[in-house]
Amino acid sequence: MFEFGKKGSQSEGEQMQERASTMARETPSAPGQTERGASRGGNGGAVIGRSIHIEGDVRGEEDLFIDGHVQGTVTLKSHALTIGSQGRVQANLYAKSVRVEGRVEGDLYGAERVVITASAQVTGNVMSPRVSLEDGARFKGSIDMDPEALQPVFGTGRGAGSAADTVAAGKAQSTSTATTKPSA
Amino acid sequence: MPVAADDAARAAGVNAGEPLRSPLFAGIVERLRSADRPVVLDLGPARSRTIELLQPRRARLYVADLPASLADPTGEAAAARFEAMLPPAVDERPLDVVLCWDLWNYLSLPELGALMARVEARCRAGTLVHALFMYTHRQLPASPSVYLPCEDGRLECLASTTALRPAPRYSSEQLSDAMPGFRMEKALLLHSGMQELLLERRR
């Protein structure tokens, strides 16, 4: 179950998250992506749909697919993050693996892998031991392929853990938070 | 008037589909093989093969994608434009290698000087700069070509357009004057008519 909330207003946040979750699952995907978007929302993790706009921190413990707008920080502990082709993200992203098909302005930290597809537009810095970028992608920034450089971010275990939280919390200056938790 | 793709490729100094033999670039690849955590600035667009080449070296690759930025002129002075076009430095680690591909062919001498002055500020003594500069042919593709490095150090060139424009063919003196912070280390005239240049940041 999702939990979204403004700082200091958890119950209101839960309601907001609940609505966002429902809307995300009901949001139609781009042509040709309906099945994939639906399956991700239904079975493969959480979805932030095309009509959703989030300003703040997004944290979670399940895979997340973003096809909407997010400004702030996205931190997933040991899970995969996908920015869909309709996704517009202005945020630093911390996840076990990050896949970008849409637009990202911000830094991408992939504990295991970062994939930038041909349709992606990324402005920022990528840090991951394994980076793949499809020709045709628009990228401007730096790509750091040194696993040791990730240790201050993810800790020695390389899972997107507490150190990532610390870094993310330190960088985020957002007005609200959104948290995802696995369904009970 | 559009020209055939083969003509554009010939004008670019390459044979379409056949990787370009580039000994100086191959030398850089060899040096990178023995380097640990090298820092590389690619002035061209991000390419999968460049990343694959650098990944085992635990490298940091800065991608400027200047051709895309140059296609969108802002009217600012060259120095300010190029400062904004270069990706910001992550930390104090200086550049070890700068890959210019054929970009210099598309810049005026003042622009070239302004760009390389910005680049120089992020170099250390001995930083290597690699570039391809049209030497023999009077024309070249109207916009920068895409270069894909091969594992053996050759370069596969994909002309981005079939339209042609005059090649500036600056002399080595003009280039040196525009980039006083760099010393011409080697220059090879490739069989195709393209000149391969290797410069080093002065000590």
Interface residues (C-beta under 8 A of the other chain):
Chain A: I116 N125 R130 V131 S132 L133 E134 D135 A137 R138 F139 K140 G141 S142 I143 D144 M145 D146 P147 E148
Chain B: R37 P45 A46 R47 S48 I51 L54 Q55 R57 R58 A59 R60 L61 Y62 V63 A64 D65 A68 P87 V90
